[in-house]
Amino acid sequence: MEIELLTTKEVSKLFKVEESTVRTWLNRNKIPESAIFKLPDTKKGTTRFIKSKLEDWISGCL
């Protein structure tokens, strides 16, 4: 099974919101932790989002 990871920009396009909205959701813990993937060994703590988990969240399955 292949896991598709999305950037903040891609998530904003998927949900048709501003990138700042996605960052706010992330900072306020509105996005389920199971949908968040922190890239290892990055100084900035780069975050990616698991597309299938985001789709489950938005459809009410998470």
N, CA, C and O of each residue as an XYZ file, in Angstrom:
248
protein
N       0.836     -1.178      0.000
C       0.000      0.000      0.000
C       0.885      1.247      0.000
O       1.767      1.385      0.848
N       0.659      2.121     -0.916
C       1.425      3.346     -1.026
C       0.734      4.457     -0.244
O      -0.476      4.652     -0.350
N       1.518      5.176      0.537
C       0.985      6.288      1.318
C       1.332      7.581      0.597
O       2.499      7.847      0.309
N       0.322      8.376      0.309
C       0.542      9.652     -0.357
C       0.630     10.754      0.693
O      -0.299     10.971      1.471
N       1.769     11.444      0.695
C       1.982     12.553      1.615
C       1.763     13.866      0.886
O       2.170     14.029     -0.264
N       1.117     14.797      1.568
C       0.822     16.104      0.984
C       1.517     17.212      1.761
O       1.725     17.104      2.969
N       1.867     18.265      1.061
C       2.402     19.462      1.697
C       1.239     20.314      2.197
O       0.078     20.047      1.890
N       1.571     21.333      2.963
C       0.559     22.270      3.436
C      -0.159     22.918      2.246
O      -1.379     23.088      2.264
N       0.594     23.267      1.236
C       0.015     23.886      0.042
C      -0.967     22.942     -0.649
O      -2.043     23.364     -1.072
N      -0.598     21.673     -0.764
C      -1.477     20.692     -1.403
C      -2.752     20.462     -0.588
O      -3.831     20.288     -1.155
N      -2.627     20.461      0.733
C      -3.801     20.308      1.595
C      -4.721     21.510      1.435
O      -5.943     21.362      1.391
N      -4.135     22.692      1.348
C      -4.970     23.894      1.184
C      -5.747     23.834     -0.126
O      -6.902     24.255     -0.181
N      -5.130     23.321     -1.169
C      -5.831     23.179     -2.453
C      -6.911     22.106     -2.364
O      -8.005     22.272     -2.905
N      -6.604     21.014     -1.685
C      -7.566     19.912     -1.525
C      -8.837     20.389     -0.825
O      -9.946     20.035     -1.226
N      -8.666     21.198      0.229
C      -9.799     21.671      1.020
C     -10.298     23.055      0.614
O     -11.265     23.575      1.171
N      -9.611     23.641     -0.379
C      -9.998     24.957     -0.909
C     -10.012     26.026      0.180
O     -10.969     26.785      0.335
N      -8.905     26.052      0.929
C      -8.698     27.060      1.958
C      -7.290     27.640      1.786
O      -6.482     27.105      1.027
N      -7.007     28.717      2.483
C      -5.676     29.314      2.455
C      -4.674     28.424      3.202
O      -5.049     27.683      4.111
N      -3.423     28.504      2.817
C      -2.380     27.752      3.519
C      -2.341     28.119      4.995
O      -2.105     27.264      5.848
N      -2.571     29.385      5.290
C      -2.555     29.830      6.685
C      -3.645     29.133      7.508
O      -3.468     28.906      8.705
N      -4.750     28.799      6.879
C      -5.822     28.075      7.567
C      -5.362     26.681      7.955
O      -5.630     26.220      9.064
N      -4.671     26.010      7.046
C      -4.146     24.670      7.339
C      -3.139     24.754      8.483
O      -3.153     23.911      9.380
N      -2.273     25.755      8.463
C      -1.294     25.929      9.540
C      -2.000     26.215     10.876
O      -1.574     25.725     11.922
N      -3.066     26.999     10.834
C      -3.838     27.274     12.051
C      -4.464     25.994     12.578
O      -4.399     25.721     13.777
N      -5.069     25.204     11.695
C      -5.640     23.922     12.119
C      -4.576     23.054     12.786
O      -4.826     22.421     13.811
N      -3.387     23.036     12.188
C      -2.290     22.235     12.728
C      -1.882     22.755     14.107
O      -1.742     21.974     15.049
N      -1.693     24.044     14.227
C      -1.267     24.650     15.498
C      -2.312     24.504     16.598
O      -1.964     24.438     17.777
N      -3.579     24.454     16.229
C      -4.667     24.319     17.212
C      -5.105     22.871     17.412
O      -6.120     22.601     18.055
N      -4.327     21.944     16.853
C      -4.593     20.498     16.988
C      -5.966     20.102     16.465
O      -6.621     19.232     17.039
N      -6.401     20.728     15.392
C      -7.691     20.406     14.785
C      -7.583     19.223     13.820
O      -8.564     18.523     13.573
N      -6.398     19.011     13.285
C      -6.164     17.901     12.358
C      -5.767     16.689     13.197
O      -4.896     16.795     14.060
N      -6.396     15.537     12.953
C      -6.068     14.345     13.747
C      -4.580     14.003     13.650
O      -3.972     14.088     12.583
N      -4.023     13.621     14.772
C      -2.603     13.275     14.817
C      -2.260     12.140     13.855
O      -1.147     12.081     13.334
N      -3.210     11.245     13.621
C      -2.963     10.114     12.714
C      -2.793     10.561     11.265
O      -2.305      9.792     10.437
N      -3.189     11.794     10.948
C      -3.059     12.323      9.588
C      -1.785     13.138      9.395
O      -1.510     13.624      8.298
N      -1.013     13.283     10.464
C       0.182     14.131     10.433
C       1.431     13.260     10.435
O       1.543     12.305     11.203
N       2.365     13.611      9.557
C       3.646     12.905      9.478
C       4.759     13.932      9.577
O       4.895     14.792      8.707
N       5.553     13.847     10.630
C       6.699     14.742     10.814
C       7.910     14.093     10.153
O       8.271     12.962     10.479
N       8.528     14.805      9.231
C       9.706     14.272      8.564
C      10.867     14.208      9.549
O      11.145     15.181     10.250
N      11.542     13.069      9.602
C      12.658     12.932     10.538
C      13.877     13.740     10.093
O      14.061     14.024      8.910
N      14.685     14.095     11.059
C      15.961     14.765     10.798
C      15.836     16.083     10.061
O      16.702     16.432      9.259
N      14.766     16.817     10.324
C      14.661     18.151      9.733
C      14.701     19.178     10.853
O      14.056     19.006     11.887
N      15.446     20.227     10.649
C      15.607     21.249     11.678
C      14.311     21.992     11.955
O      14.048     22.388     13.091
N      13.507     22.179     10.928
C      12.265     22.944     11.082
C      11.095     22.078     11.532
O      10.016     22.607     11.798
N      11.278     20.769     11.622
C      10.170     19.897     11.969
C       9.131     19.865     10.857
O       7.932     20.002     11.104
N       9.607     19.683      9.636
C       8.745     19.701      8.464
C       7.607     18.692      8.597
O       7.819     17.537      8.965
N       6.416     19.148      8.294
C       5.217     18.326      8.413
C       4.659     17.999      7.038
O       4.629     18.842      6.142
N       4.225     16.778      6.895
C       3.464     16.347      5.728
C       2.174     15.737      6.261
O       2.062     15.411      7.442
N       1.215     15.593      5.373
C      -0.096     15.092      5.760
C      -0.422     13.842      4.961
O      -0.163     13.784      3.759
N      -0.983     12.852      5.618
C      -1.339     11.595      4.966
C      -2.711     11.779      4.330
O      -3.718     11.943      5.019
N      -2.727     11.750      3.003
C      -3.933     12.079      2.249
C      -5.124     11.203      2.635
O      -6.220     11.720      2.851
N      -4.931      9.909      2.725
C      -6.055      9.006      3.029
C      -6.653      9.311      4.403
O      -7.867      9.214      4.586
N      -5.801      9.681      5.376
C      -6.292     10.009      6.720
C      -7.046     11.342      6.712
O      -8.043     11.497      7.417
N      -6.568     12.303      5.912
C      -7.294     13.573      5.785
C      -8.669     13.348      5.173
O      -9.656     13.945      5.603
N      -8.724     12.487      4.172
C     -10.011     12.184      3.522
C     -10.954     11.493      4.497
O     -12.154     11.768      4.498
N     -10.417     10.588      5.336
C     -11.237      9.939      6.368
C     -11.756     10.972      7.366
O     -12.918     10.932      7.770
N     -10.884     11.892      7.754
C     -11.256     12.944      8.719
C     -12.376     13.796      8.178
O     -13.366     14.032      8.869
N     -12.236     14.262      6.949
C     -13.229     15.165      6.376
C     -14.564     14.446      6.126
O     -15.620     15.078      6.125
N     -14.511     13.141      5.918
C     -15.744     12.387      5.687
C     -16.370     11.904      6.996
O     -17.432     11.281      6.990
N     -15.704     12.195      8.117
C     -16.267     11.849      9.417
C     -15.875     10.484      9.936
O     -16.444     10.014     10.921
N     -14.921      9.839      9.299
C     -14.496      8.501      9.729
C     -13.443      8.524     10.823
O     -13.177      7.489     11.435
N     -12.831      9.685     11.088
C     -11.832      9.778     12.169
C     -12.386     10.628     13.291
O     -11.711     10.836     14.300
